[in-house]
Amino acid sequence: MADTDAPLSGLVVVERGRRLATAAAGNLLASLGARVLRLETPDQARHFDAAPLAERMLRGAGKQRIVLTDDPAETWQRCHAMADVLLLDPPAPDAPLTDAPDAAIVRALLADAAGEKIVCVISPSGLAGGDAWRDVPEPLLQAVGGCMSVTGHEGGPPEFVRIPVVELSAAVVAASAVLAALRVRRRDGIGQLIDLSLIEVAADQLRIHLPLLELDGPHDFRQGCRHPICTPWNVYRATDGWVLICSTSDAQWHALLDLIGHPELKQQQRYARNFQRRALANEVDVLLQEWVGTRSMHDVVASVGATGVPSGEARSIPQVLREEVLRQRGTVHDDATGQPVFGGVLGSRKGPTSPPPLEGLGREADQGRGEGSNRTGLASTPPPSLGPLRGPSPQGEGENVPTLHRPPTAPLSGIRVIEITRYTAGPLAGMLLASLGAEVIKIESPGGEETRRWKPQHGGASGYFINHNAGKRSVVLDLRLPNDQHRLAALVAASDVLLQNLRPGVMEQIGLGAAVATQRYPRLVHATISGFGLGGPELPALDTVIQGLGGLTSLIGTGESPCRMGMSIADQSSGQFVALAILAALTERERSGRGRIVDIAMCDAIAWLTQLAWPDGHSAIGPCVRWPAQDGWVAIAATEQTVRAVISPDEAATRTRNELVEYLARHAIQAAPVLEPAEVFAQPVIRDRRSIHDVVSGDDTARILAMPFGLTAPPARRPRRMHALGEDNAALLPAEPTRATA
């Protein structure tokens, strides 16, 4: 689409910061049509020039790069004056305002946010979290955010994910928060601060693990490619490579038993239910491995796929970059030198192009090389002296919420979403929209979604289900019946968004495929999450399968055998991207009056995360090692040789994690304890930001994770209760079925 038709056409974003998350958020806003001015110090410009192609593309593509040379404060003031959105690193509390004028802007907004700018500050612990983790690099974010504690082979040590998964995940959340804040500004005339915490974003991806902490027994969350709830779910060795097979239901288990020649096991009670099989995972894996081990990868994937059970190869990054599906979608394409580059995940298939320069800012850095400088003749006006930084209150509301001209309402207040999704990615997207104020109506079949029955239970729903569906209204429809199809169409006709992640072809069968639905209801945003996108292969896909197909399982551990990231990162990332894309589509609808088809593929979301490891699969997080300590593991942002020069492994093992971290800090080596999930949730940043709260479910309560948007005007909503299955049928459905009209 033309730039003038892009959702953020006409918006000016000023980006000033060193964090990758800040630059990546700017990248996403540029891909949606915003004009992004990237301000760099000379040191940052030199770093940019020396960076690999993939990093230069992520940090600079589609932006106007401006090097701050002669009079940085004056240039900053000029850029700030024209900006709608500011993307910033947090200012140091003692930074002189003449040296760090962005500090004045943030402090002013915290003191009085009645202005019109959107200021997004991305930091490890949030603005109220102090300086302890101010400059912490990606490997240590993975340690304190919980990524490492749930990633690794069963019985083995925690592992790094060799891509900046925390930073890039935070960028998607930040871009969504910016679009939500812009929606409030257009409607209510006020700006706001977005105070985003990287640690909170990382902890949010432990959404599946939070309820599991309530179960009795040891909690060993490092399980290779296994799933903490479902079995069989693992990687198996075929004659020519590794294959992932992931089942989610008892019906899929029965289909696999027929395939591998053990139908008699259907009658054995000890294998009957998912939670029973999980305790027998070793026995189940032996059965699968015996069958897989005599076949090629292609044969296994084809045979398992024919049963409806998700399956796929575990590929390396070079293999992924040759994948025809990604090439056809434009997710991967070659630049002028023949190097593979990322093509986009939000519909900008070939990536953004460099915009023309803005008048009055002097000479900008070249997009690819970072050359040039700024020379302006404007007088410099020192910013005013302002009070100390203040963060949001622990409740996210009350005395620290800025005084506004009028109280703002939730960003998506008045928006109705029909959600027909299961498992993780779709439900997470719906919950993200609900937290922004949308009325989300979840459609389930009679009996409810399979995950409702997982363990542990709270008032008739599992902790897993509640963590992905709390706060939504519940309607039960049997979409095999024409009458219920008409009821669904009536709901869609009165809604703004249709969100679905059903098997390819199902929505077409009930008359609500993307093309038909958007033609019948021109203002409808039709959003689909699938493994390979609309028009892609009609294959079932689950998180671990997509991790393998996207090469992520090759970026963990030693590489001897694939290992999944212990968080459902393909699902989480896809859910975050579809929420961002829906916000963008609603923004565009305000101008055009028409809806849009949103097509998010899980394979694209994984490509977004792995792009900095292209083209060879090398680590993209810098030097790092993890050493055992007396009470666990420590992640260290240095080479093994550097660490050994100051302490031996034997001596390190006699110290506690905190003692080892402090000792290394005295030798100018950054380190952090590898926190287990319970420790992650106990951190001050999680407690103070109320990242975990209780919801009512039936006659019980359950703990859930709040969405980590960091919004302050107003803060994201926290659901108070879980709607019972079908609770809203009477209120939302007509007494007699009627055909919906356009």
KOLZA-749755 format. One line per field, with one value per residue (C-alpha): x, y, z. Coordinates in Angstrom, 2 decimals. Last residue first. Layout:
<lumvos>
c1	X; ... .
c2	Y; ... .
c3	Z; ... .
</lumvos>
This chain:
<lumvos>
c1	-24.72; -27.57; -27.42; -29.90; -31.96; -31.87; -34.54; -33.82; -31.16; -27.68; -25.80; -27.54; -28.77; -25.48; -23.36; -22.57; -21.77; -18.77; -18.39; -16.88; -13.57; -13.32; -11.66; -9.81; -6.93; -7.26; -4.22; -3.36; -5.27; -3.33; -0.40; 0.40; 3.23; 1.88; 2.80; -0.54; -1.38; -0.35; -2.91; -3.46; -6.68; -9.65; -12.33; -16.13; -16.48; -13.30; -12.49; -9.31; -6.14; -3.14; 0.37; 2.20; 1.34; 4.05; 5.64; 5.55; 6.98; 9.70; 10.42; 11.16; 8.95; 7.59; 11.08; 11.91; 8.94; 10.00; 13.64; 16.10; 19.47; 21.49; 23.06; 26.49; 28.36; 32.14; 33.88; 36.08; 34.08; 30.99; 32.38; 32.51; 29.00; 27.56; 29.43; 28.14; 24.60; 24.70; 26.13; 29.83; 31.55; 30.90; 32.83; 35.96; 35.76; 34.98; 38.12; 37.94; 39.40; 41.04; 38.49; 35.79; 37.61; 38.42; 34.81; 33.76; 31.63; 28.02; 27.73; 24.65; 24.79; 23.33; 21.94; 22.61; 26.36; 27.08; 27.13; 28.43; 26.63; 28.52; 28.01; 29.63; 27.22; 23.50; 23.30; 24.86; 25.66; 22.89; 24.57; 22.47; 20.92; 21.13; 19.75; 16.60; 15.71; 12.94; 11.27; 11.61; 9.71; 6.86; 6.88; 6.53; 3.62; 1.78; -0.29; -2.86; -4.94; -7.66; -8.76; -11.72; -12.98; -13.85; -10.62; -9.33; -10.66; -10.20; -6.43; -6.26; -8.43; -6.04; -3.03; -4.62; -5.44; -1.82; -0.48; -2.87; -1.85; 1.82; 1.45; -0.43; 2.19; 4.99; 3.31; 2.50; 5.99; 7.45; 5.67; 8.26; 10.70; 12.58; 12.74; 15.88; 17.20; 19.99; 23.77; 23.35; 25.14; 22.20; 19.65; 19.86; 18.95; 15.50; 14.87; 15.28; 11.82; 10.62; 11.68; 10.12; 7.05; 6.68; 7.17; 4.43; 1.79; 0.92; -1.72; -0.96; -2.85; 0.28; 0.15; -2.66; -3.51; -0.50; 1.96; 1.19; -2.03; -3.37; -6.26; -7.69; -10.77; -11.19; -14.81; -15.84; -16.86; -19.09; -20.10; -16.87; -14.79; -16.56; -16.25; -12.51; -11.55; -13.65; -16.94; -19.30; -19.20; -16.98; -14.74; -14.06; -12.97; -10.62; -7.33; -7.71; -9.04; -7.03; -9.72; -10.22; -13.24; -13.04; -15.52; -18.72; -22.46; -22.27; -19.98; -22.65; -25.29; -22.89; -22.40; -26.14; -26.42; -23.69; -25.59; -28.69; -26.66; -25.23; -21.58; -20.68; -21.99; -22.12; -21.24; -20.75; -18.36; -17.48; -13.78; -12.19; -9.99; -9.07; -5.34; -4.37; -7.77; -7.15; -3.75; -5.09; -7.68; -11.39; -14.20; -13.67; -9.89; -8.32; -4.62; -4.55; -6.05; -9.82; -10.32; -7.48; -9.78; -12.06; -15.65; -18.14; -20.29; -18.04; -16.50; -16.91; -15.06; -16.66; -14.09; -15.39; -12.32; -10.75; -7.02; -6.84; -9.50; -7.25; -4.33; -6.73; -7.87; -4.26; -3.49; -6.53; -5.34; -1.73; -2.38; -4.83; -7.97; -9.57; -12.92; -12.81; -15.49; -14.15; -16.29; -14.71; -16.48; -13.49; -10.39; -7.99; -9.58; -11.22; -9.37; -10.37; -10.63; -7.98; -5.67; -3.96; -1.23; -1.67; 0.71; -1.93; -4.25; -3.63; -1.10; -1.71; 1.98; 2.04; 3.57; 7.10; 8.40; 11.62; 12.98; 11.83; 12.46; 15.08; 13.97; 15.44; 18.29; 17.37; 19.85; 19.85; 19.29; 22.02; 21.85; 24.57; 23.92; 26.27; 26.93; 27.58; 25.65; 26.36; 23.03; 20.58; 22.96; 23.23; 21.27; 22.43; 20.71; 17.55; 15.59; 13.42; 12.70; 14.65; 12.94; 11.95; 14.17; 12.25; 10.26; 10.36; 9.65; 6.48; 5.10; 2.09; 2.84; 5.53; 8.31; 10.87; 13.86; 17.12; 19.02; 22.27; 22.40; 24.22; 21.12; 19.11; 17.69; 14.22; 12.84; 9.35; 8.32; 5.49; 6.96; 10.40; 9.04; 7.18; 10.22; 12.52; 16.11; 16.48; 15.17; 17.90; 20.59; 18.95; 18.98; 15.83; 13.80; 11.34; 7.62; 4.58; 1.15; -1.32; -4.10; -3.68; -2.28; 0.33; 1.76; 2.23; 3.62; 5.95; 7.24; 7.78; 9.61; 11.82; 12.80; 11.60; 12.96; 13.59; 10.10; 8.35; 10.73; 10.96; 7.18; 6.97; 10.06; 8.58; 5.44; 7.48; 9.55; 6.47; 4.71; 3.82; 2.67; 0.49; -1.67; -2.05; -3.07; -5.72; -6.15; -2.58; -2.98; -6.43; -5.15; -7.84; -6.26; -3.08; -4.51; -4.22; -0.42; 0.60; 2.36; -0.52; -3.34; -1.54; -1.01; -4.74; -5.49; -3.06; -4.75; -8.11; -6.60; -5.59; -2.59; -0.19; 3.24; 5.63; 8.98; 11.36; 15.16; 17.39; 18.03; 16.93; 14.48; 15.40; 12.50; 11.67; 8.95; 5.26; 3.44; 2.27; 0.91; 1.36; 4.96; 5.75; 8.82; 11.44; 14.19; 12.52; 13.81; 10.79; 11.75; 9.11; 9.29; 6.04; 2.62; 0.96; 0.61; 3.74; 1.96; -0.37; 2.52; 4.22; 1.88; 2.10; 5.89; 5.94; 4.79; 8.09; 9.97; 7.71; 8.02; 11.81; 11.83; 9.78; 7.78; 6.79; 4.52; 3.97; 0.94; -0.58; -3.94; -6.63; -9.30; -10.09; -6.95; -4.77; -6.45; -5.89; -2.30; -1.84; -3.10; -0.80; 2.16; 1.29; 1.23; 4.68; 6.00; 4.60; 6.25; 9.55; 9.41; 9.43; 12.49; 14.40; 13.48; 14.26; 17.68; 18.91; 21.17; 18.56; 20.68; 20.49; 19.76; 21.71; 20.59; 18.09; 15.84; 17.51; 17.40; 15.00; 12.66; 15.24; 16.85; 13.81; 12.89; 13.30; 16.38; 18.49; 17.09; 17.67; 21.23; 21.86; 20.20; 22.46; 21.91; 22.51; 20.00; 19.76; 20.39; 19.45; 16.14; 12.88; 10.54; 11.28; 10.77; 12.91; 14.79; 14.11; 11.95; 10.58; 7.69; 6.67; 3.43; 3.12; -0.03; 0.60; -1.39; 1.27; 2.41; 5.28; 6.00; 5.82; 8.27; 10.68; 10.58; 11.15; 13.91; 15.76; 15.51; 17.74; 20.66; 23.83; 22.19; 19.90; 22.87; 22.36; 22.04; 18.85; 20.05; 17.49; 15.49; 16.05; 13.70; 11.05; 9.29; 5.98; 4.23; 7.53; 7.93; 9.18; 11.28; 13.22; 14.05; 14.89; 17.18; 19.00; 19.55; 20.80; 23.08; 24.90; 27.83; 27.45; 24.19; 24.00; 20.58; 19.26; 15.97; 14.30; 12.93; 15.67; 18.01; 18.04; 16.67; 18.46; 21.76; 21.37; 20.81; 23.71; 26.24; 27.28; 30.39; 28.54; 25.96; 28.64; 30.23; 26.86; 26.33; 29.71; 28.89; 25.66; 22.57; 19.08; 16.68; 13.90; 10.96; 8.28; 5.38; 4.01; 3.30; 6.79; 8.19; 6.30; 7.77; 11.34; 10.91; 9.96; 13.10; 15.27; 13.91; 14.14; 17.76; 18.62; 20.89; 18.33; 16.82; 13.90; 11.74; 8.44; 6.49; 3.01; 1.81; 1.00; 0.58; -1.99; -0.46; -2.60; -0.31; 2.66; 1.11; 0.00 .
c2	-6.95; -9.07; -11.77; -14.63; -15.11; -17.80; -17.40; -16.07; -13.79; -14.27; -11.80; -11.76; -15.36; -16.79; -14.78; -17.49; -20.07; -21.39; -19.36; -15.89; -15.55; -12.59; -9.27; -8.59; -6.10; -3.16; -1.46; 1.82; 4.96; 7.08; 5.11; 2.41; -0.02; -2.59; -5.61; -7.51; -8.73; -12.24; -14.46; -15.95; -17.89; -17.55; -20.07; -20.39; -19.86; -18.16; -14.88; -13.17; -12.58; -10.42; -10.79; -7.96; -5.66; -3.20; -3.30; -7.09; -7.79; -5.14; -6.30; -9.86; -12.65; -13.69; -14.39; -16.34; -18.67; -19.10; -20.01; -17.14; -17.44; -15.05; -12.09; -11.17; -8.15; -8.27; -5.13; -7.06; -5.89; -6.93; -10.48; -10.70; -9.29; -11.82; -14.65; -13.64; -13.33; -16.77; -18.34; -19.12; -22.50; -23.18; -20.05; -21.44; -24.64; -22.72; -20.60; -16.85; -13.69; -14.93; -17.74; -15.14; -13.54; -16.92; -18.08; -14.97; -12.29; -11.47; -13.96; -16.01; -17.55; -20.92; -22.50; -22.45; -23.06; -21.62; -23.24; -21.17; -19.75; -18.17; -15.13; -13.31; -11.29; -11.87; -12.67; -16.15; -17.63; -19.20; -18.64; -16.04; -14.79; -14.83; -11.26; -12.44; -15.06; -13.15; -11.68; -15.09; -16.64; -14.19; -14.90; -18.67; -17.95; -16.32; -13.18; -12.21; -9.15; -8.47; -4.86; -2.71; 0.33; 3.85; 5.14; 7.40; 5.70; 2.36; 2.94; 3.13; 0.01; -1.81; -0.68; -1.87; -5.18; -5.50; -4.90; -7.51; -9.92; -9.34; -10.00; -13.24; -14.34; -13.58; -15.54; -18.51; -18.72; -18.07; -20.82; -20.46; -23.33; -22.42; -25.72; -27.85; -29.59; -32.15; -31.78; -28.03; -27.20; -25.49; -23.29; -21.73; -24.91; -25.01; -21.53; -22.72; -21.65; -25.20; -26.19; -23.23; -23.71; -27.30; -26.21; -23.58; -25.60; -25.89; -27.73; -27.67; -25.95; -24.73; -20.98; -19.01; -17.28; -17.56; -20.32; -21.47; -19.58; -16.45; -14.73; -11.27; -9.92; -6.21; -5.48; -2.13; -3.61; -6.35; -8.58; -7.96; -8.34; -11.60; -13.10; -12.41; -13.46; -16.61; -16.24; -18.52; -21.52; -23.60; -20.63; -20.26; -23.92; -23.73; -23.51; -24.87; -22.32; -19.29; -16.62; -12.94; -11.09; -7.39; -4.49; -6.26; -6.11; -8.13; -10.61; -11.31; -11.89; -14.16; -16.21; -16.64; -17.69; -20.32; -21.44; -22.08; -23.86; -26.37; -27.45; -24.17; -25.46; -22.23; -21.43; -17.78; -16.50; -12.87; -12.21; -10.97; -14.02; -15.89; -16.62; -16.90; -18.47; -21.27; -22.13; -21.98; -24.52; -23.81; -25.18; -23.06; -23.17; -26.32; -27.19; -28.95; -29.02; -29.18; -25.66; -26.43; -28.56; -25.60; -25.81; -28.65; -27.28; -25.28; -22.03; -18.43; -15.81; -12.37; -9.62; -6.17; -4.04; -2.06; -2.33; -5.41; -6.98; -6.48; -8.25; -10.98; -11.55; -11.77; -14.27; -16.37; -16.46; -17.44; -19.88; -22.79; -22.10; -19.29; -17.97; -14.41; -11.86; -8.42; -5.38; -1.92; 0.68; 1.25; 0.20; 2.77; 2.71; 6.01; 9.20; 11.42; 15.02; 17.75; 15.27; 15.01; 12.40; 9.05; 9.12; 9.51; 6.78; 4.11; 1.43; -0.15; -0.13; 3.60; 4.69; 6.06; 9.43; 10.98; 13.91; 17.47; 19.63; 22.15; 23.77; 22.84; 24.99; 26.94; 26.52; 29.04; 27.62; 27.45; 23.75; 21.33; 17.63; 14.86; 12.43; 8.72; 5.90; 3.34; 1.84; 4.59; 7.43; 9.77; 12.97; 16.39; 19.40; 19.25; 22.10; 20.19; 16.54; 14.10; 11.75; 8.35; 5.24; 2.16; -0.15; -3.95; -6.08; -7.69; -4.75; -6.84; -6.87; -9.58; -8.05; -8.83; -10.01; -10.10; -12.77; -11.49; -11.46; -8.13; -6.23; -7.65; -11.16; -12.04; -13.75; -13.06; -12.36; -14.88; -16.84; -16.85; -18.02; -20.89; -21.75; -22.43; -21.58; -19.25; -21.98; -24.40; -21.82; -21.28; -24.98; -27.07; -29.25; -30.90; -30.76; -32.29; -31.14; -34.04; -34.00; -37.70; -36.84; -34.69; -37.74; -39.57; -36.57; -35.50; -39.03; -39.74; -36.47; -37.00; -40.45; -43.59; -46.37; -44.19; -42.68; -45.91; -46.88; -43.21; -42.95; -45.95; -44.87; -41.38; -42.78; -44.72; -41.66; -39.43; -41.65; -38.86; -36.76; -39.65; -39.31; -35.53; -36.05; -38.63; -42.31; -43.63; -45.23; -46.46; -48.83; -49.31; -46.97; -48.98; -51.69; -49.34; -49.77; -49.75; -46.41; -44.77; -46.16; -45.01; -41.58; -41.17; -42.18; -39.55; -36.97; -37.81; -37.50; -33.95; -31.67; -33.67; -32.43; -34.34; -32.73; -34.40; -34.62; -35.76; -38.33; -41.68; -40.05; -38.92; -37.69; -34.30; -34.08; -33.77; -37.01; -35.84; -32.39; -30.45; -29.28; -29.74; -31.66; -30.24; -30.13; -30.40; -27.56; -26.76; -29.00; -28.14; -30.70; -32.01; -30.53; -28.28; -24.57; -23.68; -25.01; -21.99; -19.58; -21.78; -21.21; -17.41; -17.55; -15.20; -12.40; -12.74; -11.55; -8.52; -7.71; -7.92; -5.60; -3.01; -0.47; 2.92; 4.39; 8.03; 9.87; 12.22; 13.95; 15.01; 12.53; 10.75; 11.22; 10.98; 7.79; 6.14; 7.34; 5.63; 2.32; 2.66; 3.38; 0.43; -1.86; -0.62; -1.21; -4.75; -5.56; -4.05; -5.98; -9.25; -8.08; -7.16; -10.36; -12.65; -11.20; -14.37; -17.11; -18.49; -19.12; -22.48; -23.65; -26.75; -30.32; -32.71; -32.40; -30.28; -26.53; -23.60; -23.00; -21.35; -19.54; -17.53; -16.53; -12.75; -12.66; -14.95; -13.93; -10.30; -11.33; -12.66; -9.56; -6.94; -5.12; -1.39; -0.11; -3.30; -1.85; 1.69; 2.09; 0.29; 3.27; 4.01; 0.40; -2.57; -3.38; -0.12; 1.07; 4.62; 5.44; 9.10; 9.93; 13.67; 15.74; 17.43; 16.90; 14.50; 16.68; 15.66; 12.39; 14.14; 16.80; 14.18; 12.33; 15.48; 16.75; 13.44; 13.64; 16.70; 14.49; 16.58; 19.91; 18.15; 16.92; 13.20; 12.44; 10.36; 8.62; 9.08; 6.03; 4.95; 6.71; 6.35; 9.72; 9.96; 12.92; 14.62; 18.05; 19.88; 16.90; 16.95; 20.63; 20.22; 17.30; 19.29; 22.11; 19.72; 17.91; 21.04; 20.06; 16.27; 14.38; 11.99; 11.88; 8.67; 8.95; 5.58; 2.92; 0.45; 1.63; -0.59; -3.80; -3.38; -2.50; -5.54; -7.90; -6.39; -6.99; -3.99; -1.90; 1.09; 1.01; 0.98; 4.02; 5.80; 4.92; 6.44; 9.58; 9.91; 8.78; 10.19; 8.00; 10.04; 7.75; 8.79; 6.47; 4.18; 0.90; -0.43; 2.69; 1.85; -1.65; -0.38; 2.18; -0.64; -2.46; 0.57; 0.87; -2.89; -2.86; -0.50; 2.44; 5.21; 8.10; 7.49; 10.39; 9.35; 11.57; 10.43; 11.50; 7.97; 5.70; 3.28; 3.38; 4.91; 7.88; 5.49; 3.58; 0.00 .
c3	5.69; 6.95; 9.57; 9.27; 12.38; 15.02; 17.69; 21.17; 19.74; 21.22; 23.43; 26.81; 26.84; 25.58; 28.04; 30.59; 27.93; 29.87; 33.03; 32.81; 34.65; 37.00; 37.77; 34.54; 34.85; 32.50; 31.01; 32.69; 31.64; 31.01; 32.46; 29.90; 30.71; 28.24; 30.41; 30.30; 33.80; 34.77; 36.45; 39.89; 40.35; 42.69; 43.61; 43.73; 40.01; 38.82; 40.55; 39.42; 41.40; 40.47; 39.13; 37.35; 40.24; 39.11; 42.56; 42.80; 39.36; 39.72; 43.28; 42.10; 43.48; 40.06; 38.78; 41.92; 41.39; 37.74; 38.59; 38.48; 36.79; 38.92; 37.13; 35.78; 34.42; 34.71; 35.98; 38.43; 41.45; 39.47; 39.29; 43.08; 43.42; 40.96; 42.69; 46.12; 44.78; 43.21; 46.33; 46.42; 46.57; 42.87; 41.92; 43.57; 41.54; 38.33; 38.81; 39.32; 37.74; 34.53; 34.31; 33.68; 30.75; 29.20; 29.42; 27.52; 29.14; 30.00; 32.87; 33.79; 37.26; 38.21; 41.36; 45.10; 45.35; 41.95; 38.53; 35.62; 32.61; 29.74; 27.54; 24.64; 22.48; 21.94; 18.20; 18.26; 14.86; 12.79; 9.42; 7.60; 9.84; 13.65; 13.82; 12.00; 14.62; 16.42; 13.34; 11.62; 14.54; 13.99; 10.25; 10.86; 13.19; 10.32; 10.88; 8.24; 9.11; 6.52; 6.64; 7.61; 5.79; 6.90; 5.38; 8.16; 11.28; 9.53; 9.38; 13.16; 13.49; 11.15; 13.19; 16.44; 14.74; 13.55; 17.07; 18.53; 15.75; 16.54; 20.27; 19.62; 17.11; 19.60; 22.37; 20.15; 18.68; 22.15; 24.02; 26.78; 27.27; 24.10; 22.31; 22.14; 19.03; 19.43; 19.26; 18.81; 22.05; 23.69; 21.95; 18.48; 16.57; 18.21; 16.76; 13.18; 12.01; 11.37; 14.88; 16.68; 14.46; 15.63; 19.23; 19.04; 17.26; 13.60; 11.64; 7.92; 5.13; 3.35; 2.77; 1.13; 4.37; 6.65; 7.47; 11.01; 11.37; 13.04; 11.28; 11.80; 9.98; 10.70; 9.79; 8.32; 4.95; 6.40; 3.47; 1.57; 4.73; 5.59; 2.10; 1.71; 5.25; 5.44; 7.28; 5.35; 7.69; 5.41; 4.70; 8.43; 8.60; 5.60; 7.48; 11.03; 13.48; 14.60; 14.66; 15.46; 14.03; 14.80; 14.78; 15.76; 15.02; 11.79; 13.57; 16.19; 13.52; 11.61; 14.79; 15.20; 11.55; 12.07; 15.16; 13.06; 10.38; 12.89; 12.63; 14.35; 17.66; 19.62; 23.25; 24.23; 26.89; 27.68; 28.12; 31.35; 31.89; 28.71; 28.49; 32.16; 32.89; 30.41; 31.90; 35.45; 34.39; 34.53; 36.70; 39.81; 39.67; 38.22; 38.02; 35.58; 32.09; 31.56; 30.18; 27.74; 25.59; 24.82; 25.94; 26.25; 23.43; 21.07; 22.21; 21.05; 23.10; 23.11; 23.68; 24.64; 24.03; 26.88; 26.28; 28.54; 26.30; 23.26; 24.98; 26.11; 22.55; 21.34; 24.11; 23.15; 19.52; 20.29; 23.15; 22.95; 20.95; 18.97; 17.81; 19.16; 18.26; 19.18; 20.04; 20.21; 22.36; 24.66; 22.77; 24.25; 27.73; 28.67; 29.42; 32.34; 31.13; 30.95; 32.61; 36.00; 35.67; 37.45; 40.40; 43.13; 41.98; 39.39; 38.41; 41.80; 42.68; 41.86; 38.59; 38.63; 39.74; 38.52; 40.42; 39.84; 36.82; 35.73; 32.51; 29.13; 27.84; 24.70; 21.84; 19.01; 15.56; 12.94; 12.17; 11.19; 11.51; 10.46; 7.65; 7.23; 8.92; 6.19; 5.15; 5.94; 5.09; 8.04; 7.71; 6.54; 8.07; 10.12; 8.55; 6.10; 6.73; 4.60; 2.14; 3.56; 3.41; 2.42; 4.65; 4.34; 1.31; 2.68; 4.60; 5.70; 9.40; 9.52; 7.49; 4.79; 6.82; 4.88; 2.94; 1.38; -2.43; -2.65; -3.79; -0.91; -0.84; 0.44; 3.51; 4.87; 1.28; 1.49; -1.42; 0.15; 3.49; 1.82; -0.33; 2.64; 1.70; 4.68; 6.97; 5.89; 6.67; 10.10; 10.97; 10.83; 13.19; 10.81; 11.39; 13.07; 14.19; 14.58; 12.00; 11.12; 7.68; 9.39; 11.13; 7.83; 5.93; 8.74; 9.28; 5.58; 5.02; 8.06; 6.82; 8.56; 10.78; 13.83; 13.78; 14.85; 17.64; 18.67; 19.15; 21.46; 23.41; 23.78; 25.42; 27.95; 28.84; 29.08; 31.60; 34.09; 31.13; 30.01; 33.12; 32.67; 29.04; 29.80; 28.95; 29.12; 32.56; 31.57; 28.90; 26.25; 23.73; 24.15; 21.88; 18.88; 18.89; 15.23; 14.89; 13.01; 15.15; 18.30; 16.74; 16.10; 19.69; 20.98; 18.75; 20.33; 23.82; 23.04; 22.47; 20.33; 19.23; 16.97; 16.14; 13.67; 13.73; 10.87; 8.14; 9.58; 11.97; 15.49; 17.61; 19.13; 21.77; 22.60; 23.42; 25.92; 26.95; 30.21; 30.70; 26.99; 25.84; 23.51; 26.12; 29.51; 31.65; 33.84; 36.74; 39.32; 42.10; 43.59; 44.15; 41.59; 42.34; 40.38; 37.30; 37.37; 36.70; 34.10; 31.14; 31.51; 31.74; 28.75; 31.04; 32.90; 29.80; 29.35; 33.08; 32.84; 29.83; 31.69; 29.68; 31.11; 28.44; 29.37; 28.11; 25.58; 25.74; 23.30; 24.39; 21.11; 19.06; 22.17; 23.39; 19.99; 20.04; 23.41; 21.99; 18.97; 21.28; 23.52; 20.48; 19.41; 22.93; 23.08; 19.73; 20.89; 24.16; 22.23; 20.30; 23.47; 25.30; 22.34; 21.63; 19.84; 21.19; 23.56; 26.62; 28.37; 31.88; 32.90; 32.25; 33.83; 30.78; 28.12; 28.42; 28.59; 31.55; 33.84; 30.92; 29.87; 33.42; 33.24; 35.50; 33.31; 29.91; 30.85; 31.71; 28.20; 26.67; 28.23; 31.56; 31.19; 33.75; 35.84; 39.29; 38.27; 40.08; 39.46; 39.39; 35.74; 34.68; 35.65; 32.42; 30.56; 27.68; 27.80; 25.45; 25.37; 23.56; 23.12; 23.65; 26.97; 30.16; 31.46; 34.35; 36.64; 34.88; 31.55; 32.66; 33.96; 30.66; 28.63; 30.88; 30.69; 26.88; 27.14; 28.18; 28.19; 28.98; 31.44; 33.42; 34.10; 37.82; 37.62; 34.45; 31.70; 30.60; 26.97; 24.62; 21.92; 21.49; 19.64; 17.99; 17.27; 15.65; 18.75; 19.87; 16.63; 16.98; 20.67; 19.93; 17.27; 19.76; 22.46; 20.01; 18.84; 16.62; 16.37; 16.88; 13.93; 12.26; 10.71; 8.83; 9.26; 6.91; 7.73; 10.51; 13.58; 12.09; 8.78; 10.45; 12.72; 9.79; 7.83; 10.59; 12.72; 12.05; 10.59; 13.39; 16.06; 14.42; 14.43; 18.08; 18.96; 16.96; 18.96; 17.14; 16.63; 14.63; 13.06; 12.23; 9.75; 10.49; 7.77; 9.57; 8.73; 10.40; 13.60; 13.53; 13.02; 15.79; 18.15; 16.96; 17.75; 21.29; 21.89; 20.68; 23.49; 22.67; 22.69; 20.83; 18.49; 17.30; 15.74; 13.35; 12.27; 8.82; 7.67; 10.69; 9.24; 5.74; 2.99; 2.38; 2.25; -0.60; 0.00 .
</lumvos>
